[in-house]
Amino acid sequence: MNLAAALAVALTALRVNALRSFLAILGVIIGVAAVIATVSLAQGAAQAVEDSIASLGANSLNIRAGSDQRGGRRGGAGSATPFSSDDVDAMRRDVPVIVAASGTVQGNTRAVVDGVNWPTQILGAHPDYIEVRDWEIAEGRLFTASENQRSARVAILGQTVIDELFPTGGWLGATVRLNNQPFEIIGRLAPRGQGSFGQDQDDIILAPISTVRDRVVGFERPGVRDPVQTIWVEIAPGEDIDVAIAEIEDYLRVRRGIEPGAEDDFSVRNFAEFIRAFNETENVLGLLLAAAGIITLLVGGIGIMNVMLVSVTERTREIGLRLAVGARRADIRNQFLIESVVLCFLGGAIGLLVGVGAALGLENFGSVIGVSDFEVQVDLTIAGVAIIASSAVGVVFGFYPALRASRLDPIEALRHE
């Protein structure tokens, strides 16, 4: 019997017992659908998180003051002596691996234009901030070092702020009041969209750090001239990040007068490490999902074997008749084996469609309720592996029933009631 004829006979046999066939492959459908849906959602979420972290800059480092300790009592993060604008200038000048550096001071404000107001976030920074964070000025210009030194009241608005305050345009050169002080709008930041935690990255105003610190936020620390909350630095391309971090830490320990062996009162964070750690976590989750999928397919395979054994019993007289008229035992074996593979293949195909549909449905539901900002990513490789795996289940669990059918005695089979 050729393959086409065997497939035709297999489909006829499955169609005759359609309900039983469907119940047999239900375990395979559920297993494949669960793996496809979870993997698609996980990959979409992983890509969204990775893009968000990567937007911080692959060669960027974040430096901030750590915890202070006085008389055995420790303060929280940031309670140690803060860095200053002088520290930013010194690091840019003295540490060779640093190509750009910016301090930041951040706070909340209310922007007002002609009676229209919008609560937003204001970020004070040095001019290097745009380069360090790999951001762009979509229109207008960046404030200069001179404007930063003299605390000029100039501002660059994010797209969300512009949309809320200037729905009809005309923002460039206009005046916005921040903390009851007039600021000239000199530029617009390139849109970045939502971050990995749903925050709007375009709902922001960028201004010279001295202006924000002195006129808007009022960030002061006793004994520290021109303090900054955070320092962002960009490492030169091609430099080893770990070596650069060690060099920066050594420099800061000397500059801040930390004794050898004493604990650092600052932290240097590498966001590229977050990406690597996330990828490792994703790989572990992938293995767990694969294990769950294999277990589900094994359960489905047992159901397939049971149904095929029942089918052999019900068709014993048919098998005996075919053997009596000259069919080879290999033909009988292959016939039942093909039926098992077709069952599992159909289960895998249906499970693939159900899994993709479920993932898209969850994505749309998340978008409706505002808790999802990523797109489902269906990996064709995973889909292909799922189909192949389900077909392999048909071979493994269908082999014994097929072998049992091929070994029936023709005379006993014809006598079977």
C-alpha positions in Angstrom: 0.0 0.0 0.0 1.5 3.4 -1.0 1.6 6.4 1.2 -1.3 8.2 -0.4 -3.6 5.2 0.0 -2.5 4.7 3.6 -3.3 8.4 4.4 -6.7 8.1 2.8 -7.5 5.0 4.8 -6.2 6.7 8.0 -8.4 9.8 7.5 -11.4 7.7 6.8 -10.9 5.6 9.9 -10.5 8.8 12.0 -13.5 10.4 10.5 -15.7 7.4 11.3 -14.9 7.9 15.0 -14.5 11.7 14.9 -15.5 12.3 18.5 -13.2 9.6 19.9 -10.4 10.9 17.7 -10.9 14.4 19.0 -10.9 13.3 22.6 -7.7 11.3 21.9 -5.8 14.3 20.6 -7.2 16.7 23.2 -4.1 16.3 25.4 -1.8 17.0 22.5 -3.8 20.1 21.6 -3.7 21.4 25.2 0.1 20.7 25.5 1.0 22.4 22.2 -1.3 25.3 22.8 0.0 26.0 26.3 3.6 26.0 25.1 3.0 28.2 22.1 0.9 30.7 24.1 3.3 31.0 27.0 6.4 31.1 24.9 5.0 33.7 22.5 3.9 35.9 25.5 7.2 35.4 27.3 9.3 36.3 24.2 7.2 39.4 23.6 7.6 40.5 27.2 11.3 39.7 27.1 11.8 41.8 24.0 9.9 44.7 25.5 12.0 44.6 28.7 15.3 44.2 26.8 14.4 47.1 24.5 13.6 49.3 27.5 16.8 48.4 29.3 18.8 48.8 26.0 17.3 52.3 25.6 19.3 53.3 28.7 22.5 52.8 26.6 24.6 49.7 26.2 27.7 51.5 27.3 26.1 53.6 30.0 26.7 53.4 33.7 24.7 54.8 36.5 26.5 56.1 39.6 24.8 57.3 42.8 25.5 57.7 46.5 25.1 54.7 48.7 24.1 54.3 52.3 25.6 56.3 55.2 26.4 54.8 58.6 26.6 56.9 61.8 27.2 55.3 65.2 26.1 51.9 64.0 22.9 53.2 62.4 22.7 52.9 58.7 20.7 55.2 56.5 18.9 54.3 53.3 20.2 54.3 49.7 21.3 57.8 48.8 21.9 58.9 52.4 25.7 59.1 51.9 27.3 62.4 50.8 25.9 63.0 47.3 28.0 63.7 44.3 28.4 67.1 42.8 28.8 68.8 39.4 32.5 69.1 40.2 32.6 65.3 40.5 31.0 65.0 37.0 33.5 67.4 35.5 36.4 65.6 37.2 35.4 62.1 36.0 34.9 63.4 32.5 38.4 64.9 32.7 40.4 62.3 34.6 39.0 58.9 33.7 40.1 58.0 30.2 37.4 55.4 29.5 34.6 58.0 30.0 33.7 59.9 26.9 30.6 61.7 28.3 29.2 62.3 31.7 26.1 64.1 33.1 24.7 64.6 36.6 20.9 64.6 37.0 18.4 66.1 39.4 14.8 65.0 39.1 11.5 66.0 40.5 7.8 66.7 39.7 6.4 70.0 38.5 3.3 71.4 36.9 3.7 72.9 33.5 1.3 75.8 32.7 0.7 77.5 29.3 -2.1 80.1 28.9 -4.3 78.5 31.6 -3.7 74.9 30.4 -1.7 72.9 32.9 -0.2 69.4 33.0 1.6 67.6 35.8 4.8 66.1 34.6 8.4 65.2 35.5 11.3 67.5 35.1 14.8 66.4 34.7 17.8 68.6 35.1 21.0 67.4 33.4 24.3 68.5 31.8 24.4 68.8 28.0 26.1 65.3 27.8 23.0 63.6 29.0 21.5 63.3 25.5 24.6 61.5 24.3 24.9 59.3 27.4 21.3 58.2 27.2 21.4 57.8 23.4 18.5 60.2 23.1 17.9 62.7 20.2 16.5 66.2 19.8 13.8 65.8 17.2 13.3 69.5 16.7 14.9 72.6 18.0 18.2 72.5 19.9 20.0 71.3 23.0 20.8 73.8 25.8 24.5 74.8 25.9 27.1 74.5 28.6 27.0 78.3 29.0 23.2 78.2 29.6 23.8 75.5 32.2 26.4 77.5 34.0 24.2 80.6 34.2 21.0 78.7 35.1 19.2 79.8 32.0 15.5 79.2 32.0 15.2 77.1 28.8 13.5 73.7 28.4 13.2 70.8 26.1 9.8 69.1 26.2 8.8 65.5 25.6 6.2 64.6 23.1 3.5 63.9 25.6 3.9 67.3 27.3 3.8 69.0 23.9 0.6 67.1 22.9 -1.1 68.2 26.2 0.0 71.8 26.2 0.2 72.6 22.5 -2.5 70.5 20.7 -2.5 72.9 17.8 1.3 73.4 17.6 3.3 76.6 18.0 5.4 75.3 20.9 8.9 76.2 19.6 9.9 79.5 21.2 6.8 79.6 23.4 6.9 80.1 27.1 5.9 77.5 29.7 5.7 78.3 33.4 7.4 75.8 35.7 7.1 76.4 39.5 5.7 79.9 38.6 8.8 80.7 36.5 8.9 81.3 32.8 10.9 78.9 30.6 11.6 79.3 26.9 10.9 76.1 25.0 13.9 75.5 22.7 13.4 71.9 21.6 11.5 68.6 21.5 12.8 65.2 22.5 12.4 62.3 20.1 9.5 60.1 21.2 10.4 56.9 23.1 7.0 55.5 24.0 6.3 53.4 27.1 8.9 51.8 29.2 9.0 48.2 30.4 6.8 49.0 33.4 4.2 51.0 31.5 5.6 54.5 32.3 5.4 57.1 29.6 9.0 58.1 28.8 7.8 61.1 26.8 6.1 62.7 29.7 9.1 64.7 30.7 10.8 68.1 30.6 14.6 68.4 30.2 16.3 71.5 31.4 19.8 72.6 32.6 20.7 70.9 35.9 21.6 74.2 37.6 18.3 75.7 36.7 16.3 72.7 37.9 18.3 72.3 41.1 18.1 76.0 42.1 14.8 77.2 40.6 12.4 74.2 40.4 13.3 71.3 42.6 15.4 73.0 45.3 17.8 70.1 45.7 20.4 71.1 48.4 22.7 69.2 50.7 24.7 70.8 53.5 28.4 71.0 52.7 28.0 70.0 49.1 28.2 72.6 46.3 26.0 71.9 43.3 24.9 68.4 44.4 23.5 65.9 41.9 21.2 62.9 42.6 22.7 60.6 40.0 25.6 60.5 37.6 25.4 58.9 34.1 28.6 58.1 32.2 29.2 56.7 28.8 32.1 54.3 28.3 34.2 54.5 25.1 33.2 51.9 22.5 35.4 48.8 22.6 36.3 49.2 26.3 35.7 46.3 28.6 32.8 47.3 30.9 34.0 45.4 33.9 37.5 46.9 33.6 35.9 50.4 33.2 33.7 49.9 36.3 36.8 48.9 38.3 38.7 51.9 37.1 35.8 54.3 38.0 35.3 52.7 41.4 39.1 53.1 42.2 38.9 56.7 41.1 35.9 57.5 43.2 37.3 55.8 46.3 40.3 58.0 46.1 38.3 61.2 45.4 35.8 60.5 48.2 38.6 59.6 50.7 37.5 56.0 51.4 40.1 54.0 53.3 41.4 50.7 51.9 39.1 47.9 53.0 36.2 50.2 53.9 32.9 49.8 52.3 32.0 52.0 49.3 29.5 54.7 50.0 28.4 54.7 46.3 27.2 52.2 43.7 28.0 51.8 40.0 25.3 50.0 38.1 25.7 48.5 34.7 22.3 48.1 32.9 23.8 45.6 30.4 24.1 43.2 33.3 20.3 43.4 33.7 19.9 42.3 30.1 22.3 39.3 30.7 20.6 38.4 33.9 17.1 38.7 32.3 18.3 36.5 29.4 19.5 33.8 31.8 16.2 33.9 33.7 14.4 33.6 30.3 16.4 30.6 29.4 15.5 28.9 32.7 11.9 29.7 32.2 12.2 28.3 28.7 13.5 25.0 30.0 10.6 24.8 32.5 8.1 25.5 29.8 9.7 22.9 27.6 9.6 20.3 30.4 5.9 21.1 31.1 5.2 20.8 27.4 6.9 17.4 27.2 5.0 16.1 30.2 1.7 17.2 28.6 2.6 15.6 25.3 3.5 12.4 27.1 0.1 12.4 28.8 -1.5 13.0 25.4 0.6 10.2 23.9 -0.7 7.7 26.5 -4.3 8.7 25.4 -3.3 8.1 21.8 -2.0 4.7 22.6 -5.2 3.7 24.5 -7.3 4.8 21.6 -5.2 3.0 19.0 -5.3 -0.2 21.1 -9.1 0.1 21.2 -9.1 0.6 17.4 -7.0 -2.5 16.9 -9.4 -4.5 19.0 -12.5 -3.2 17.1 -10.9 -3.8 13.7 -9.5 -7.2 14.4 -11.7 -8.9 11.7 -10.7 -6.2 9.2 -7.0 -6.9 10.0 -7.6 -10.7 9.6 -9.4 -10.2 6.3 -6.6 -8.0 4.9 -3.9 -10.5 6.0 -5.9 -13.3 4.4 -6.1 -11.6 1.0 -2.4 -11.0 0.9 -1.6 -7.9 2.9 1.9 -7.9 4.4 2.3 -7.5 8.1 4.4 -4.4 7.4 1.4 -2.9 5.6 -0.8 -3.5 8.7 1.8 -2.0 11.0 2.4 1.0 8.8 -1.3 1.6 8.4 -1.9 1.9 12.2 1.3 3.8 12.7 0.2 6.4 10.0 -3.1 6.8 11.8 -1.4 7.5 15.0 0.9 10.1 13.4 -2.0 11.7 11.6 -3.8 12.0 14.9 -0.9 13.7 16.7 -0.1 15.9 13.7 -3.7 17.2 13.6 -3.5 17.7 17.4 -0.3 19.7 17.0 -1.7 21.8 14.2 -4.9 22.6 16.1 -2.9 23.3 19.3 -0.6 25.7 17.3 -3.7 27.6 16.1 -5.3 27.6 19.5 -2.0 28.7 21.2 -1.4 31.6 18.8 -5.1 32.7 19.2 -4.9 32.5 23.0 -1.6 34.6 23.0 -3.2 37.3 20.7 -6.3 37.3 22.8 -4.3 37.9 26.0 -2.3 40.6 24.3 -5.5 42.4 23.2 -7.0 42.0 26.6 -3.9 43.4 28.2 -4.0 46.4 25.9 -7.7 47.0 26.7 -7.1 47.1 30.5 -3.8 49.0 30.1 -1.4 46.4 31.6 0.4 45.3 28.5 2.8 47.2 26.3 4.4 44.4 24.3 3.6 42.5 21.2 3.2 38.7 21.0 6.1 37.1 19.1 5.4 33.8 17.6 8.7 32.0 17.0 8.4 29.9 13.8 11.2 27.6 15.1 9.2 26.9 18.3 6.1 26.3 16.2 7.9 23.9 13.9 9.4 22.0 16.9 6.0 21.7 18.4 4.5 20.1 15.2 7.5 17.8 14.9 7.3 16.8 18.6 3.6 16.0 18.4 4.2 13.9 15.3 7.0 12.1 17.1 4.6 11.3 19.9 2.4 9.6 17.4 5.3 7.4 16.3 6.4 6.5 19.8 3.0 5.8 21.3 1.5 4.4 18.1 4.2 1.9 17.5 3.1 -0.7 20.0 -0.5 -0.8 18.9 0.6 -0.9 15.3 3.0 -3.8 16.1 0.3 -5.6 17.9 -2.0 -5.3 15.0 0.6 -6.6 12.5 1.2 -9.7 14.7 -2.4 -10.9 14.8 -3.0 -14.4 13.5 -5.2 -14.1 10.4 -7.3 -17.2 11.3 -7.9 -16.0 14.9 -8.6 -12.5 13.7 -11.3 -13.7 11.3 -13.0 -15.6 14.1 -13.1 -12.5 16.3 -16.5 -11.3 17.1 
